[in-house]
Amino acid sequence: MTTKKILLEEKDIPSAWYNIVADMKNKPLPPLNPATKQPLTSEDLYPLFAKELAVQELNQTDQWIEIPEEVRELYGMWRPTPLVRAYGLEKALDTPAHIYFKNESISPVGSHKLNSAIAQAYYCKKEGVSNITTETGAGQWGAAMSYAAKAFGLELAVYMVKISYEQKPYRRSMMQTFGAQVIASPSMSTKAGRKIITENPQYMGSLGTAISEAVELAMQTPNCKYVLGSVLNHVALHQTVIGLEAEKQMEIAGEYPDVIVACFGGGSNFSGIAFPFLRHKFTEGKEIRVVAAEPASCPKLTHGVFQYDFGDEAGYTPLLPMYTLGHTFAPPHIHAGGLRYHGAGTIVSQLHKDGVMEATDVEQLDAFKAAVLFARTESIIPAPESSHAIAAVVREAERAKIEGKQKTILFNLSGHGLIDMASYDKYLAGDLSNYELTDADLAKSINPLEKII
């Protein structure tokens, strides 16, 4: 029997991030300057991002980008993370499939987000920046950035989506414990926030709104930069440490995944687990399926359109070629707050457009049902976001049983749910429901996109 938990040593932490764009035959379309509609240059991004991050964002040629030693040393606090064979889940599903998960929940903040937060804080500090701003949906990114900012002596302001600010008070407490200022978004502290509140006083926020506020504050504050937890190419790059470690661990297990699954909001944890394995598909012709599991209430990959769109609600960001529901899309108040984003990252969008990857949507109740099953069989309570991946894995395992085929499934457990127990309380009490989006609902935010370009 294969060892249940497959561990690596600290020396096995990757020394370089993998840049998948270098191996893509069809590169992502360029982001555009919203004013001129011309392709962005790195210099265009310097006012907003640390210069090294701006360069990484547009790098399409270097397959490997070295991880700074100071970043790698901090990774060593929790990396490499374990790869676990989910024997309990396999038995409960009575499936011939072999199920493995990469356990990113063991980081100091309980999720994969720290992989990029440490890197972004490092590059800001290296540039002499003193203040940074960001947004957060469910709070995982905000918690990670708060930890990283404190590690490098940076002051941080976090705009937290208002519904999550109220639903997840302990994530807010985590950020404040690490020294961050946390503001419920939309707020009266920015022009973008005031406009939204004036037009809709009861609006409970979205990631697009919170991004607008964080970007506005960064642009108006001296010696300040903006940092982002998903969607952008440099964030996906930093997360590839997940898949690079998993490659070695799967080799130790003597197996190779037929299917890789991860939940999907903007693309950070999906990119982290999937991109290193897609390298084998691009360079060696390896057969592998990669599946993004998104909420049915925010289905940008399965029901959105491929179109240039803003990454935020106010239109401050560059125009990105993405699968989108429209930057004004107001997602329902599901408890997987980290997945309530209107668009997909440009790399993932191009891969999906080219048929290199798949997407499936998951209802909220199905996600929590899978989460409870996983908790009872594998002794880990997963984050609501990660539970979408688990629900998709259950589907794959049940399909293997019906077909009578052995397949190897790898998924990313992107975070634990120990600070999400209020949502579990509601699920167990029968107080959660699914949210149905109609074509008319989607059309309200998708149809205006034609006016952008």
HELIX and SHEET records of a PDB file:
HELIX    1   1 GLU A   10  ASP A   12  5                                   3    
HELIX    2   2 ILE A   20  ASP A   23  5                                   4    
HELIX    3   3 SER A   42  LEU A   45  1                                   4    
HELIX    4   4 LYS A   51  GLU A   57  1                                   7    
HELIX    5   5 GLU A   69  TYR A   75  1                                   7    
HELIX    6   6 TYR A   87  LEU A   93  1                                   7    
HELIX    7   7 GLU A  104  ILE A  106  5                                   3    
HELIX    8   8 LEU A  114  LYS A  126  1                                  13    
HELIX    9   9 GLN A  140  ALA A  151  1                                  12    
HELIX   10  10 LYS A  162  GLN A  167  1                                   6    
HELIX   11  11 PRO A  169  THR A  177  1                                   9    
HELIX   12  12 LYS A  191  GLU A  199  1                                   9    
HELIX   13  13 LEU A  207  GLN A  220  1                                  14    
HELIX   14  14 ASN A  233  GLN A  239  1                                   7    
HELIX   15  15 VAL A  241  ALA A  253  1                                  13    
HELIX   16  16 SER A  268  GLU A  284  1                                  17    
HELIX   17  17 LYS A  300  HIS A  303  1                                   4    
HELIX   18  18 GLY A  337  LEU A  339  5                                   3    
HELIX   19  19 THR A  346  LYS A  353  1                                   8    
HELIX   20  20 GLN A  364  GLU A  378  1                                  15    
HELIX   21  21 PRO A  384  GLU A  403  1                                  20    
HELIX   22  22 MET A  421  LEU A  428  1                                   8    
HELIX   23  23 ASP A  439  ILE A  446  1                                   8    
HELIX   24  24 ASN A  447  LYS A  451  5                                   5    
SHEET    1   A 7 LYS A   5  ILE A   6  0                                        
SHEET    2   A 7 LEU A  83  ARG A  85 -1                                        
SHEET    3   A 7 HIS A  98  ASN A 103 -1                                        
SHEET    4   A 7 THR A 408  LEU A 413  1                                        
SHEET    5   A 7 VAL A 259  CYS A 263  1                                        
SHEET    6   A 7 ARG A 289  PRO A 295  1                                        
SHEET    7   A 7 GLU A 358  VAL A 362  1                                        
SHEET    1   B 2 ALA A  16  TYR A  18  0                                        
SHEET    2   B 2 TRP A  64  GLU A  66 -1                                        
SHEET    1   C 4 GLN A 181  SER A 185  0                                        
SHEET    2   C 4 GLU A 155  VAL A 161  1                                        
SHEET    3   C 4 ASN A 131  THR A 136  1                                        
SHEET    4   C 4 CYS A 224  TYR A 226  1                                        
SHEET    1   D 2 VAL A 305  PHE A 310  0                                        
SHEET    2   D 2 LEU A 319  THR A 324 -1                                        
END                                                                             
